[in-house]
Amino acid sequence: MASNSNETKISLQVGSELRIKNNGDVVIDNPELELAADDRAADAVLVYRFDAKSGEHVLRLLEPVADHRHMKVHRRDD
């Protein structure tokens, strides 16, 4: 999937609070602010974009916390 120029990369840690306002403004409160900019310290990395025309907020998971290497096939709700 191609990256869009109006996308915002969001690194979250366990305990982070993510707030998205109606106009698309993003507010993140991370418990460990010194680690917030380091994707390797994140528990999950999301990409966010706001489509003002349709009024949609779109979130895409880039790097999950879960380790599914033990599974041959990933099934829905695993």
Residue frames as a rotation matrix with the C-alpha (Angstrom) as fourth column:
MET 1
0.583 0.812 0.000 0.00
0.812 -0.583 0.000 0.00
0.000 0.000 -1.000 0.00
ALA 2
-0.162 -0.666 0.728 1.46
0.631 -0.637 -0.443 3.34
0.759 0.388 0.523 -1.01
SER 3
-0.359 -0.049 -0.932 2.16
0.858 -0.410 -0.309 5.98
-0.367 -0.911 0.190 1.60
ASN 4
0.464 0.604 0.647 0.11
0.750 -0.657 0.076 9.13
0.472 0.450 -0.758 1.36
SER 5
-0.482 -0.750 0.453 1.73
0.417 -0.651 -0.634 12.52
0.771 -0.116 0.627 2.02
ASN 6
-0.124 0.489 0.864 -1.04
-0.646 -0.700 0.304 13.55
0.753 -0.521 0.403 4.42
GLU 7
0.599 0.270 -0.754 -0.49
0.267 0.821 0.505 10.51
0.755 -0.504 0.420 6.67
THR 8
0.235 -0.487 0.841 0.79
-0.877 -0.480 -0.033 10.82
0.420 -0.730 -0.540 10.22
LYS 9
-0.087 -0.355 -0.931 2.87
0.117 0.924 -0.363 8.06
0.989 -0.141 -0.038 11.79
ILE 10
0.393 0.327 0.859 1.82
-0.801 -0.337 0.494 7.37
0.451 -0.883 0.130 15.38
SER 11
-0.441 -0.571 -0.692 3.96
-0.004 0.773 -0.635 5.31
0.897 -0.278 -0.343 17.77
LEU 12
0.458 0.687 0.564 2.05
-0.661 -0.161 0.733 4.01
0.594 -0.708 0.381 20.77
GLN 13
-0.787 -0.594 -0.168 3.20
-0.276 0.581 -0.765 2.37
0.552 -0.556 -0.621 23.96
VAL 14
-0.173 0.716 -0.676 1.06
0.740 0.547 0.390 0.40
0.650 -0.433 -0.625 26.37
GLY 15
-0.079 0.245 -0.966 -0.82
0.887 -0.425 -0.180 2.98
-0.455 -0.872 -0.184 28.42
SER 16
-0.967 -0.257 0.007 -0.71
0.224 -0.830 0.510 5.64
-0.125 0.495 0.860 25.69
GLU 17
0.011 0.983 -0.186 -3.80
0.489 -0.167 -0.856 7.71
-0.872 -0.082 -0.482 25.13
LEU 18
-0.900 -0.223 0.374 -4.72
0.428 -0.292 0.855 8.61
-0.082 0.930 0.359 21.56
ARG 19
0.016 0.907 -0.422 -7.34
0.411 -0.390 -0.824 11.30
-0.912 -0.160 -0.379 20.93
ILE 20
-0.812 -0.162 0.561 -8.50
0.584 -0.237 0.776 12.29
0.008 0.958 0.287 17.45
LYS 21
-0.504 0.615 -0.606 -10.62
-0.029 -0.713 -0.700 15.42
-0.863 -0.336 0.377 17.21
ASN 22
0.438 0.816 0.377 -13.43
0.410 0.191 -0.892 15.91
-0.800 0.545 -0.251 14.70
ASN 23
0.827 -0.139 -0.545 -11.20
-0.476 -0.689 -0.546 18.16
-0.300 0.711 -0.636 12.55
GLY 24
0.819 -0.502 -0.277 -8.45
0.161 0.665 -0.729 15.52
0.550 0.552 0.626 12.33
ASP 25
0.152 -0.780 0.608 -6.12
-0.808 -0.452 -0.378 16.90
0.569 -0.434 -0.699 15.01
VAL 26
0.493 -0.103 -0.864 -4.24
0.284 0.958 0.048 14.11
0.822 -0.269 0.502 16.80
VAL 27
0.256 -0.400 0.880 -3.22
-0.887 -0.459 0.049 14.25
0.384 -0.794 -0.472 20.46
ILE 28
0.440 -0.216 -0.871 -1.03
0.200 0.970 -0.139 11.51
0.875 -0.113 0.470 21.95
ASP 29
0.451 -0.335 0.827 -0.10
-0.878 -0.334 0.343 11.18
0.161 -0.881 -0.444 25.60
ASN 30
0.347 -0.444 -0.826 2.70
0.011 0.883 -0.469 8.63
0.938 0.153 0.311 26.02
PRO 31
0.990 0.043 -0.132 3.70
0.128 0.085 0.988 7.45
0.054 -0.995 0.079 29.49
GLU 32
0.242 -0.969 -0.051 7.38
0.624 0.115 0.773 7.43
-0.743 -0.219 0.632 28.50
LEU 33
0.894 0.243 -0.377 7.86
-0.062 -0.766 -0.640 10.66
-0.444 0.596 -0.670 26.57
GLU 34
0.062 -0.951 -0.303 11.59
-0.738 -0.248 0.628 10.12
-0.672 0.184 -0.717 26.00
LEU 35
-0.656 -0.285 0.699 10.81
0.127 0.871 0.474 6.92
-0.744 0.400 -0.535 24.07
ALA 36
0.292 0.955 -0.056 7.87
0.086 -0.084 -0.993 8.29
-0.953 0.285 -0.107 22.08
ALA 37
0.460 -0.138 -0.877 9.91
-0.800 -0.492 -0.343 9.22
-0.384 0.860 -0.337 19.00
ASP 38
-0.640 -0.766 -0.060 11.66
-0.739 0.592 0.321 5.84
-0.210 0.250 -0.945 18.78
ASP 39
0.233 0.783 -0.577 9.57
-0.887 0.414 0.204 3.35
0.398 0.464 0.791 16.75
ARG 40
-0.328 -0.426 -0.843 11.61
-0.107 0.904 -0.414 0.47
0.939 -0.045 -0.342 18.20
ALA 41
-0.998 -0.014 0.064 10.31
-0.065 0.016 -0.998 1.36
0.013 -1.000 -0.017 21.67
ALA 42
-0.365 0.930 -0.049 6.70
-0.928 -0.359 0.097 1.37
0.073 0.081 0.994 20.47
ASP 43
-0.561 0.313 0.766 4.24
-0.123 0.883 -0.452 -1.40
-0.818 -0.348 -0.457 21.21
ALA 44
0.177 0.591 0.787 2.31
0.852 0.309 -0.423 -0.53
-0.493 0.745 -0.448 18.06
VAL 45
-0.768 -0.377 -0.518 2.84
0.039 -0.835 0.549 1.85
-0.640 0.401 0.656 15.15
LEU 46
0.207 0.914 0.348 -0.17
0.721 0.098 -0.686 3.26
-0.661 0.393 -0.639 13.32
VAL 47
-0.934 -0.271 0.231 -0.55
0.356 -0.695 0.624 5.45
-0.008 0.666 0.746 10.27
TYR 48
-0.080 0.921 -0.381 -3.39
0.685 -0.227 -0.693 7.97
-0.725 -0.316 -0.612 10.47
ARG 49
-0.964 -0.104 0.243 -4.99
0.244 -0.709 0.661 10.18
0.104 0.697 0.709 7.87
PHE 50
-0.292 0.885 -0.363 -8.09
0.283 -0.282 -0.917 12.33
-0.914 -0.370 -0.168 7.86
ASP 51
-0.724 0.183 0.665 -10.21
0.667 -0.060 0.743 12.58
0.176 0.981 -0.078 4.72
ALA 52
-0.811 0.366 -0.457 -11.94
-0.026 -0.803 -0.596 15.96
-0.585 -0.471 0.660 5.14
LYS 53
-0.717 0.552 -0.426 -14.15
-0.608 -0.196 0.769 15.40
0.341 0.811 0.476 2.08
SER 54
-0.126 0.674 -0.728 -15.82
0.034 0.736 0.676 12.30
0.991 0.061 -0.115 3.49
GLY 55
0.316 0.198 0.928 -15.21
-0.830 -0.415 0.372 13.17
0.459 -0.888 0.033 7.15
GLU 56
0.910 0.028 -0.413 -13.47
0.075 0.970 0.232 9.82
0.408 -0.242 0.881 7.70
HIS 57
0.299 -0.840 0.454 -10.63
-0.927 -0.143 0.346 9.09
-0.226 -0.524 -0.821 10.09
VAL 58
0.831 -0.067 -0.552 -8.48
-0.224 0.868 -0.443 6.22
0.509 0.492 0.707 8.73
LEU 59
0.295 -0.735 0.610 -6.07
-0.863 0.070 0.500 4.23
-0.411 -0.674 -0.614 10.91
ARG 60
0.734 -0.165 -0.658 -3.74
-0.304 0.787 -0.537 1.53
0.607 0.595 0.528 9.58
LEU 61
0.805 -0.463 0.370 -1.63
-0.232 0.328 0.916 -0.76
-0.545 -0.823 0.156 11.78
LEU 62
0.513 -0.713 -0.478 2.00
-0.726 -0.064 -0.685 -0.85
0.458 0.698 -0.550 10.62
GLU 63
-0.496 -0.760 -0.420 3.78
-0.283 0.599 -0.749 -2.76
0.821 -0.253 -0.512 13.37
PRO 64
0.577 0.817 0.009 1.75
-0.317 0.213 0.924 -4.90
0.753 -0.536 0.382 15.78
VAL 65
0.046 -0.481 0.876 2.69
-0.998 0.021 0.065 -6.06
-0.050 -0.877 -0.478 19.25
ALA 66
0.698 0.376 0.610 1.57
-0.443 0.895 -0.045 -9.65
-0.563 -0.239 0.791 18.73
ASP 67
-0.460 -0.858 -0.228 4.11
-0.819 0.310 0.483 -12.23
-0.344 0.409 -0.845 17.64
HIS 68
0.618 0.770 0.159 2.43
-0.596 0.590 -0.545 -14.63
-0.513 0.242 0.823 15.22
ARG 69
-0.167 -0.769 -0.617 5.62
-0.977 0.215 -0.004 -16.33
0.136 0.602 -0.787 14.00
HIS 70
-0.745 -0.116 0.657 4.46
-0.379 0.884 -0.273 -19.56
-0.549 -0.453 -0.702 15.61
MET 71
0.229 0.929 0.290 1.46
-0.075 0.314 -0.947 -19.77
-0.970 0.195 0.141 13.26
LYS 72
-0.638 -0.379 0.670 1.58
0.581 0.334 0.742 -21.13
-0.505 0.863 0.007 9.72
VAL 73
-0.432 0.609 0.665 -1.67
0.599 -0.357 0.717 -19.40
0.674 0.708 -0.211 8.76
HIS 74
-0.974 0.173 -0.149 -3.18
-0.011 -0.687 -0.726 -16.30
-0.228 -0.705 0.671 10.28
ARG 75
-0.426 0.898 0.106 -6.94
0.778 0.305 0.549 -16.59
0.461 0.317 -0.829 10.75
ARG 76
-0.169 0.479 0.861 -9.46
-0.209 -0.871 0.444 -13.91
0.963 -0.105 0.248 11.58
ASP 77
0.694 0.466 0.549 -9.81
-0.541 -0.165 0.825 -13.33
0.475 -0.869 0.137 15.35
ASP 78
0.416 -0.644 -0.642 -6.48
0.605 0.723 -0.333 -15.04
0.679 -0.250 0.691 16.16
